[in-house]
């Protein structure tokens, strides 16, 4: 394993639980298969922030629906629960001028 960002959430959780159970830093690093410094950084980050996830923004696949579109779609679904996905898609793509009945 390389940097802290390379560790999965599962491995980060294993580090936190092992340290909470009293396992040494060296033993925890051996158990997870990462460096001792990674164990120290992840555990310190968890103690200070109660969060071990990476804070890098803009990484990964872009969202298909923006926040405004998500709110619009959820409002349409709440208004007409019996419509099919195809009907909701047509209504969503028609824009705000479409009548909702």
C-alpha positions in Angstrom: 0.0 0.0 0.0 1.2 3.5 -0.7 -0.4 6.7 0.5 -3.3 7.1 2.9 -5.6 7.9 0.0 -4.9 4.4 -1.4 -6.5 2.7 1.6 -10.1 1.7 1.2 -12.8 2.6 3.8 -12.6 -1.0 5.0 -8.9 -0.8 5.7 -9.3 2.5 7.4 -12.0 1.0 9.6 -9.8 -1.9 10.5 -7.0 0.5 11.5 -9.4 2.5 13.8 -10.9 -0.7 15.4 -7.5 -2.3 15.9 -6.1 0.9 17.6 -9.3 1.2 19.7 -8.8 -2.4 20.9 -5.3 -1.6 22.0 -3.2 -3.1 19.2 0.2 -1.4 18.8 0.9 0.7 15.7 3.4 -1.9 14.3 1.0 -4.7 14.8 -1.9 -2.7 13.2 0.3 -1.9 10.2 1.2 -5.5 9.8 -2.5 -6.6 10.2 -3.7 -4.1 7.5 -0.7 -4.3 5.3 0.3 -0.6 5.2 3.0 1.6 6.7 3.3 2.6 10.3 3.0 6.3 9.3 -0.2 5.6 7.5 -1.6 4.0 10.7 -0.6 7.0 12.7 -2.0 9.5 10.3 -5.3 7.7 9.9 -5.8 7.2 13.6 -4.8 10.9 14.4 -7.2 12.1 11.7 -10.0 10.0 13.2 -9.3 11.3 16.7 -9.2 14.9 15.6 -12.0 15.0 13.0 -13.9 11.7 13.6 -13.5 11.3 9.8 -11.0 9.2 7.8 -12.2 9.9 4.3 -10.2 11.9 1.8 -11.2 15.5 1.3 -10.1 15.8 -2.3 -12.9 17.5 -4.3 -13.6 17.1 -7.9 -12.2 13.6 -8.1 -14.2 10.9 -9.8 -17.0 10.7 -12.2 -19.1 13.9 -12.7 -22.6 13.8 -11.5 -25.3 13.1 -14.1 -27.9 15.3 -12.4 -26.9 18.6 -10.7 -28.4 19.5 -7.3 -31.1 21.7 -8.9 -32.1 18.9 -11.2 -32.2 16.4 -8.3 -34.6 18.7 -6.4 -36.8 19.2 -9.4 -36.9 15.4 -10.0 -37.7 14.6 -6.4 -40.5 17.2 -6.5 -42.0 15.6 -9.6 -41.9 12.2 -8.1 -43.6 13.4 -4.9 -46.3 15.1 -6.9 -47.2 12.1 -9.1 -46.2 8.8 -7.5 -48.1 6.6 -9.9 -46.2 7.7 -13.1 -43.7 5.4 -14.7 -40.0 6.3 -15.1 -40.6 7.0 -18.8 -43.4 9.4 -18.0 -41.3 11.2 -15.4 -38.4 11.4 -17.8 -40.5 13.0 -20.5 -42.0 15.4 -17.9 -38.5 16.3 -16.5 -37.1 16.9 -20.0 -40.0 19.1 -21.0 -38.9 21.6 -18.4 -40.9 23.9 -16.0 -43.4 24.9 -18.6 -44.9 21.4 -18.7 -48.2 21.0 -16.8 -48.4 18.6 -14.0 -51.8 16.9 -13.6 
